[in-house]
Amino acid sequence: MINTVYLDGVKCLKYVRGGACFLDDGSCVQISKIQKIAVQCNKCKKLKNRKTYRHAFKTYFICSRCHTIGSKNPFYGKKHSQESKNKILNSIKGQRSGSKNSFYGKTHSLKTRQTISCKLKGRFTQNKNPFYGQKHSNTSKTKISSGLKKYFADPKNQDTIQQRLLNRKTPKFTMTTIERKVRAWLIHNNIKHKYSKRLGKYQFDFEILDKNILIEVQGDYWHANPLKYGEWPLKPLNQRQQFKIQQDAIKRKYAINNGYDILYIWEFDINNNNWESLKSLL
């Protein structure tokens, strides 16, 4: 046979004129009794279901997708005009929103979620990922960066961004070595606290529960400890550290505007058992 055909999930080895089919499991069945016919595309090698057995055995089978790839597609090399794009957008807008969506008000069962998860696992790992082994060009990086900056700077998106941060089921931040030391000091001094406080779109290391106080544990390198980094003879600030200093100032202003005081403790002080910056909590 010129095509690979499956009848009710079993590979067909031979088709005899008159409707007799010899299957891979050794059986012989009449084609009229078959409920499901699948033919393998000779280009992409994917199985495609067919309603009838017509042309399945004698005509070289290529699926409709492979028939319209590249130059075979009548729209190949062309682009939609802005007017056409607007027409398409307006025609499909709202078709599946709200109650018009067939899944509106429903949720997947646990069994369904597990089935979907199993099917998707490993789908885009390593060489299955079309971008595997490739890298973004500098132009692409610039486009992605400017697009994200534009999105996060737009006031219209702030509510969505904050809601997504609040809806995260798993914490994004894990406790560092120096944060664990700070937590041990707080526990030793019976200070009620909570690790990883979210305030708007910002995250703070600790919150003191009975007071409106936040604690930020600052790594000497990443946050540029002023005892180590700055003007000569100290180590010069790099671009990343300068950016972090600006971000820390923005976070501090945001915390104060929302009624919180903020305390900072440096990695150098923690490692040298100097807790002066937190003594006001006692």
WOHUPE-V438002 format. One record per backbone hydrogen bond with DSSP energy under -0.5 kcal/mol. CO is the residue of the C=O (numbers start at 1). NH is the residue of the N-H. If there is no record, write none. Layout:
# WOHUPE-V438002
co=CO nh=NH
co=CO nh=NH
This chain:
# WOHUPE-V438002
co=3 nh=5
co=4 nh=40
co=5 nh=12
co=6 nh=8
co=6 nh=38
co=7 nh=10
co=10 nh=7
co=11 nh=13
co=11 nh=24
co=14 nh=16
co=14 nh=22
co=16 nh=19
co=16 nh=20
co=19 nh=31
co=20 nh=16
co=21 nh=23
co=21 nh=29
co=22 nh=13
co=22 nh=14
co=23 nh=26
co=27 nh=23
co=29 nh=21
co=30 nh=33
co=31 nh=34
co=36 nh=8
co=37 nh=50
co=38 nh=6
co=39 nh=48
co=41 nh=45
co=46 nh=41
co=48 nh=39
co=50 nh=37
co=53 nh=56
co=53 nh=57
co=55 nh=59
co=57 nh=2
co=61 nh=42
co=63 nh=67
co=64 nh=68
co=65 nh=68
co=66 nh=69
co=69 nh=72
co=70 nh=73
co=73 nh=76
co=75 nh=78
co=81 nh=85
co=82 nh=86
co=83 nh=87
co=84 nh=88
co=85 nh=89
co=86 nh=90
co=87 nh=91
co=88 nh=92
co=89 nh=93
co=92 nh=95
co=94 nh=97
co=97 nh=100
co=98 nh=101
co=101 nh=104
co=103 nh=106
co=109 nh=113
co=110 nh=114
co=111 nh=115
co=112 nh=116
co=113 nh=117
co=114 nh=118
co=115 nh=119
co=116 nh=120
co=117 nh=121
co=120 nh=123
co=122 nh=125
co=125 nh=128
co=126 nh=129
co=128 nh=130
co=129 nh=132
co=131 nh=134
co=137 nh=141
co=138 nh=142
co=139 nh=143
co=140 nh=144
co=141 nh=145
co=142 nh=146
co=143 nh=147
co=144 nh=148
co=145 nh=149
co=146 nh=150
co=147 nh=151
co=148 nh=152
co=149 nh=153
co=150 nh=154
co=154 nh=157
co=155 nh=158
co=157 nh=161
co=158 nh=162
co=159 nh=163
co=160 nh=164
co=161 nh=165
co=162 nh=166
co=163 nh=167
co=165 nh=168
co=176 nh=180
co=177 nh=181
co=178 nh=182
co=179 nh=183
co=180 nh=184
co=181 nh=185
co=182 nh=186
co=183 nh=187
co=184 nh=188
co=185 nh=189
co=186 nh=191
co=187 nh=190
co=190 nh=192
co=192 nh=209
co=194 nh=207
co=196 nh=198
co=197 nh=199
co=197 nh=204
co=199 nh=202
co=202 nh=199
co=204 nh=197
co=205 nh=196
co=206 nh=215
co=207 nh=194
co=207 nh=209
co=208 nh=211
co=208 nh=213
co=211 nh=213
co=212 nh=261
co=213 nh=208
co=214 nh=263
co=215 nh=206
co=215 nh=217
co=216 nh=218
co=216 nh=265
co=217 nh=219
co=218 nh=267
co=219 nh=223
co=220 nh=225
co=221 nh=224
co=225 nh=228
co=225 nh=229
co=228 nh=235
co=231 nh=234
co=235 nh=230
co=238 nh=242
co=239 nh=243
co=240 nh=244
co=241 nh=245
co=242 nh=246
co=243 nh=247
co=244 nh=248
co=245 nh=249
co=246 nh=250
co=247 nh=251
co=248 nh=252
co=249 nh=253
co=250 nh=254
co=251 nh=255
co=252 nh=256
co=253 nh=257
co=254 nh=258
co=255 nh=260
co=256 nh=259
co=261 nh=214
co=263 nh=216
co=265 nh=218
co=266 nh=270
co=267 nh=271
co=268 nh=272
co=269 nh=274
co=270 nh=273
co=273 nh=275
co=275 nh=278
co=275 nh=279
co=276 nh=279
co=278 nh=281
co=279 nh=282
